[in-house]
Amino acid sequence: MGEISDALRRSRNERSEQAQGRSAARGLPAPEDLSGRVEQRPSSPRHEPDLARPLAAESTDARPLSLGRDREGEWRARAVVVDGGSPSTECFRQLALRVRAELEHRSLRSVAITGPLRGEGKTTVACDLALALASVSRGREVALVDLDLRRPSVATDFRIPVEVGVEEFLQGTRGLLEVCVSIEKPAVDVFPAASPHASAHELLIEPGFASLVRELERRYATVIFDTPPVLLVPDTSLILDRVSSFIAVARSGQTRERLLQSMLELLPRDRFLGTVLNLGPLPTHSRQYGYYSGDSASPAGEE
């Protein structure tokens, strides 16, 4: 009781009651998963991104990097690359398609990935979601930005070299191209943070942050932002002044309903897309994934 699975079950029951005309005035409803619709804010016109000019195309000497495929270090943020045919990776691709469909439905282009506290796996979800989305996209349409500026980890988890970070763009000392690291396959542009910044909130209220979001939304079909835990620092609330939507990450067996409720009270409800349950049990049909991944150990002749 009290865990995220219970919260989701109660949320579905409340929606059923409301559909039958009965009120369920219990404050904020528990988060929905992405299979359902949530309250929408008025859609703004969806402009076409300048996909012919991704930042990688403006560099004359930089070559896209390849992500390591070994299982050393924090490899789970690279799971889509490291473990490409696994059931969990295919679940990320399914999630990527659902997120993209929801963003298109709302005429939005950017999404923040967050959670109530640390340890829920928001950075892992942000990284794998970006890689999965890039793997089902044409060209270089996806950007991943590390806005957990107090404890940045995208560059470490991806094991990519960082000389300058996105915080320097926010400070006005570097151009956007200088803080872009392009991944070769799947094709995603990463904007990592280079070093911790204790006063991150000061950067997020500067014009440079609005410029960052505006320029990335112009160039990419989807922009994913990794953000800090909502209940620990005010940064994510400031980020969502500019970023169009957010997804909450809850960890199976760890995240409590009251923490999710507290988080949602601090964030704009109309920008909420849904909840991702991290490290939850795989669906029962996952044992059949091996057949379609070319696993020679899978039973032959069964479809």
C-alpha positions as CSV (number, residue, x, y, z in Angstrom):
1,M,0.0,0.0,0.0
2,G,1.1,3.6,-0.7
3,E,3.4,2.7,-3.6
4,I,3.0,3.9,-7.1
5,S,1.0,0.9,-8.3
6,D,-1.6,1.6,-5.7
7,A,-1.7,5.3,-6.8
8,L,-2.3,4.3,-10.4
9,R,-5.0,1.9,-9.5
10,R,-6.8,4.6,-7.5
11,S,-6.4,7.1,-10.3
12,R,-8.2,4.7,-12.7
13,N,-11.0,4.1,-10.2
14,E,-11.5,7.9,-9.8
15,R,-11.7,8.4,-13.5
16,S,-14.3,5.7,-13.8
17,E,-16.4,7.3,-11.0
18,Q,-16.2,10.7,-12.7
19,A,-17.3,9.2,-16.0
20,Q,-20.4,7.9,-14.2
21,G,-21.2,11.3,-12.9
22,R,-20.0,10.8,-9.3
23,S,-17.6,13.3,-7.8
24,A,-14.3,12.3,-6.4
25,A,-13.0,15.5,-4.7
26,R,-9.8,14.3,-3.2
27,G,-7.5,17.0,-4.3
28,L,-5.0,16.3,-7.1
29,P,-5.6,12.9,-8.8
30,A,-2.8,10.5,-8.8
31,P,-0.7,10.5,-12.0
32,E,-1.9,8.6,-15.1
33,D,0.2,6.5,-17.3
34,L,0.8,7.5,-20.9
35,S,-2.0,5.4,-22.3
36,G,-4.6,7.9,-21.0
37,R,-5.3,11.5,-21.7
38,V,-4.7,14.2,-19.2
39,E,-6.0,17.7,-19.0
40,Q,-4.6,19.7,-21.9
41,R,-3.6,23.3,-22.1
42,P,-4.5,25.1,-25.4
43,S,-2.2,24.0,-28.1
44,S,0.1,26.5,-29.8
45,P,0.7,26.2,-33.5
46,R,3.2,23.5,-34.2
47,H,6.0,25.0,-36.3
48,E,8.2,22.7,-38.4
49,P,11.7,22.4,-37.0
50,D,14.7,23.4,-39.1
51,L,15.7,19.8,-39.5
52,A,17.9,20.6,-42.5
53,R,20.2,22.5,-40.0
54,P,20.9,20.4,-37.0
55,L,23.9,21.7,-35.1
56,A,26.0,18.8,-36.2
57,A,25.7,20.0,-39.8
58,E,27.3,23.3,-38.8
59,S,30.5,21.8,-37.5
60,T,33.3,21.5,-40.0
61,D,35.7,19.3,-38.0
62,A,33.7,17.5,-35.3
63,R,32.8,13.8,-35.9
64,P,29.8,12.1,-34.2
65,L,30.9,9.9,-31.3
66,S,30.0,6.2,-30.8
67,L,28.6,5.2,-27.5
68,G,30.3,2.3,-25.7
69,R,28.5,-1.0,-26.0
70,D,30.1,-2.6,-23.0
71,R,28.5,-3.0,-19.6
72,E,31.0,-1.1,-17.5
73,G,30.0,1.7,-15.2
74,E,26.4,3.1,-15.4
75,W,25.6,1.3,-18.6
76,R,21.8,1.3,-18.0
77,A,21.5,4.9,-19.3
78,R,22.9,3.4,-22.6
79,A,20.7,0.3,-22.5
80,V,19.1,1.0,-25.9
81,V,22.6,0.7,-27.4
82,V,24.2,-1.9,-25.1
83,D,21.2,-4.2,-24.8
84,G,19.4,-3.3,-28.1
85,G,17.3,-6.5,-28.5
86,S,16.1,-6.9,-24.9
87,P,12.5,-6.7,-23.8
88,S,13.3,-3.6,-21.7
89,T,14.8,-1.8,-24.7
90,E,11.8,-2.6,-26.8
91,C,9.6,-1.2,-24.0
92,F,11.6,2.0,-24.3
93,R,10.9,2.2,-28.0
94,Q,7.2,1.7,-27.3
95,L,7.4,4.4,-24.8
96,A,9.2,6.7,-27.2
97,L,6.4,6.2,-29.8
98,R,3.8,7.0,-27.2
99,V,5.6,10.1,-26.0
100,R,6.0,11.3,-29.6
101,A,2.4,10.8,-30.4
102,E,1.3,12.7,-27.2
103,L,3.6,15.6,-28.0
104,E,2.3,15.8,-31.6
105,H,-1.3,15.6,-30.3
106,R,-0.6,18.6,-28.1
107,S,1.5,20.4,-30.7
108,L,4.5,20.4,-28.3
109,R,8.2,19.8,-28.9
110,S,9.9,19.6,-25.5
111,V,9.6,17.4,-22.5
112,A,11.3,17.4,-19.1
113,I,11.9,14.1,-17.2
114,T,11.8,14.5,-13.5
115,G,10.9,12.8,-10.2
116,P,10.2,13.7,-6.6
117,L,13.5,12.6,-5.1
118,R,16.9,11.2,-6.2
119,G,17.3,7.6,-7.0
120,E,14.1,7.1,-9.0
121,G,16.0,6.7,-12.3
122,K,15.0,9.9,-14.1
123,T,18.4,10.3,-15.8
124,T,18.3,6.7,-17.0
125,V,14.8,7.2,-18.4
126,A,15.8,10.5,-20.0
127,C,18.9,9.0,-21.7
128,D,17.2,5.8,-22.9
129,L,14.1,7.6,-24.0
130,A,16.3,10.0,-26.1
131,L,18.2,7.0,-27.7
132,A,15.0,5.1,-28.3
133,L,13.3,8.1,-29.9
134,A,16.3,8.7,-32.1
135,S,16.3,5.0,-33.2
136,V,12.7,5.4,-34.6
137,S,13.3,8.8,-36.1
138,R,14.6,9.9,-39.5
139,G,17.8,12.0,-39.5
140,R,19.1,14.0,-36.5
141,E,15.7,15.0,-35.0
142,V,16.3,14.4,-31.2
143,A,18.2,16.5,-28.6
144,L,19.0,15.5,-25.0
145,V,19.9,18.3,-22.6
146,D,21.3,17.8,-19.1
147,L,19.6,20.5,-16.9
148,D,20.4,18.7,-13.6
149,L,23.0,21.4,-13.2
150,R,23.7,20.8,-9.6
151,R,24.6,17.1,-10.1
152,P,25.0,16.5,-13.8
153,S,25.4,12.9,-14.9
154,V,24.5,12.5,-18.6
155,A,28.1,12.9,-19.8
156,T,29.3,10.4,-17.2
157,D,26.6,7.9,-17.9
158,F,27.2,8.2,-21.7
159,R,31.0,8.3,-21.1
160,I,31.4,11.1,-23.5
161,P,34.2,13.8,-23.2
162,V,33.0,17.2,-22.1
163,E,35.2,20.3,-22.3
164,V,32.5,22.9,-22.1
165,G,28.9,22.5,-20.9
166,V,25.5,23.8,-21.4
167,E,25.8,26.0,-18.3
168,E,28.4,28.1,-20.3
169,F,25.8,28.7,-23.0
170,L,23.4,29.9,-20.2
171,Q,26.1,32.2,-18.9
172,G,26.6,33.6,-22.4
173,T,30.2,32.6,-22.7
174,R,29.8,29.9,-25.3
175,G,27.7,29.3,-28.4
176,L,25.3,26.4,-28.8
177,L,27.4,24.6,-31.3
178,E,30.3,24.6,-28.8
179,V,28.3,22.7,-26.2
180,C,26.9,20.1,-28.6
181,V,28.1,16.5,-28.6
182,S,26.7,14.5,-31.5
183,I,26.2,10.7,-31.1
184,E,26.6,8.7,-34.3
185,K,24.0,5.9,-33.9
186,P,21.3,6.4,-32.9
187,A,21.6,10.0,-34.2
188,V,21.0,12.2,-31.2
189,D,22.7,15.5,-30.2
190,V,23.6,15.8,-26.5
191,F,24.0,19.0,-24.6
192,P,25.8,17.9,-21.4
193,A,26.7,19.9,-18.3
194,A,30.4,20.0,-17.6
195,S,30.5,20.7,-13.9
196,P,28.1,21.1,-10.9
197,H,26.6,24.5,-10.4
198,A,25.4,25.2,-6.9
199,S,23.3,28.2,-7.9
200,A,21.6,26.6,-10.9
201,H,18.4,28.5,-10.3
202,E,20.2,31.7,-11.1
203,L,21.1,30.4,-14.5
204,L,17.5,29.3,-15.2
205,I,16.0,32.8,-14.8
206,E,18.4,34.4,-17.2
207,P,17.4,35.1,-20.8
208,G,20.0,32.5,-22.0
209,F,17.7,29.7,-20.8
210,A,14.7,31.0,-22.8
211,S,17.0,31.3,-25.8
212,L,18.3,27.7,-25.3
213,V,14.8,26.2,-25.3
214,R,13.6,28.4,-28.2
215,E,16.6,27.5,-30.4
216,L,16.5,23.8,-29.7
217,E,12.8,23.6,-30.4
218,R,13.4,25.4,-33.7
219,R,16.1,22.8,-34.7
220,Y,14.8,19.5,-33.4
221,A,11.6,17.6,-33.6
222,T,11.9,16.5,-29.9
223,V,14.0,17.9,-27.1
224,I,14.3,15.9,-23.9
225,F,15.5,17.6,-20.7
226,D,16.9,15.7,-17.7
227,T,16.0,17.8,-14.6
228,P,16.6,17.7,-10.8
229,P,14.3,16.1,-8.2
230,V,11.4,18.4,-7.7
231,L,11.1,18.2,-3.9
232,L,14.8,19.0,-3.3
233,V,15.4,22.1,-5.3
234,P,13.2,24.7,-7.2
235,D,15.0,24.2,-10.6
236,T,12.4,22.0,-12.3
237,S,9.6,24.5,-11.6
238,L,11.7,27.2,-13.2
239,I,12.5,24.9,-16.2
240,L,8.8,24.3,-16.8
241,D,8.3,28.0,-17.2
242,R,9.8,27.4,-20.6
243,V,9.7,23.7,-21.4
244,S,6.4,22.6,-22.8
245,S,5.7,19.4,-20.8
246,F,7.0,16.9,-18.2
247,I,7.0,13.2,-17.4
248,A,7.3,11.9,-13.8
249,V,9.5,8.9,-13.1
250,A,8.5,6.6,-10.2
251,R,10.6,3.7,-9.1
252,S,8.8,0.4,-8.5
253,G,8.7,-0.5,-4.8
254,Q,10.3,2.9,-3.7
255,T,8.3,6.0,-4.8
256,R,5.4,6.7,-2.5
257,E,2.1,8.2,-3.6
258,R,2.3,11.2,-1.2
259,L,5.7,12.2,-2.8
260,L,4.1,12.2,-6.2
261,Q,1.2,14.2,-5.0
262,S,3.5,16.7,-3.4
263,M,5.5,16.9,-6.6
264,L,2.4,17.6,-8.7
265,E,1.3,20.3,-6.4
266,L,4.5,22.2,-7.2
267,L,4.4,21.8,-11.0
268,P,2.0,23.1,-13.7
269,R,-0.6,20.3,-14.0
270,D,-1.5,21.3,-17.5
271,R,2.0,20.3,-18.7
272,F,1.9,16.8,-17.2
273,L,2.1,14.0,-19.8
274,G,2.1,11.0,-17.5
275,T,4.2,8.7,-15.3
276,V,6.9,6.1,-16.2
277,L,7.2,3.3,-13.7
278,N,11.0,2.5,-13.6
279,L,12.2,-1.0,-12.9
280,G,8.7,-2.4,-12.8
281,P,8.0,-6.0,-13.9
282,L,8.1,-6.8,-17.6
283,P,4.9,-7.8,-19.2
284,T,4.2,-11.6,-19.3
285,H,4.4,-11.7,-23.0
286,S,8.1,-10.4,-22.8
287,R,9.3,-14.0,-23.1
288,Q,8.4,-13.9,-26.8
289,Y,10.7,-11.0,-27.5
290,G,13.6,-13.3,-28.2
291,Y,11.9,-14.7,-31.3
292,Y,11.7,-11.3,-33.0
293,S,15.2,-10.2,-31.9
294,G,16.7,-13.1,-33.7
295,D,17.7,-15.0,-30.6
296,S,18.6,-18.5,-31.7
297,A,17.5,-19.9,-28.4
298,S,13.9,-18.9,-29.0
299,P,11.5,-21.7,-30.0
300,A,11.2,-21.9,-33.8
301,G,8.0,-22.1,-35.7
302,E,5.9,-20.4,-33.0
303,E,4.1,-17.1,-34.0
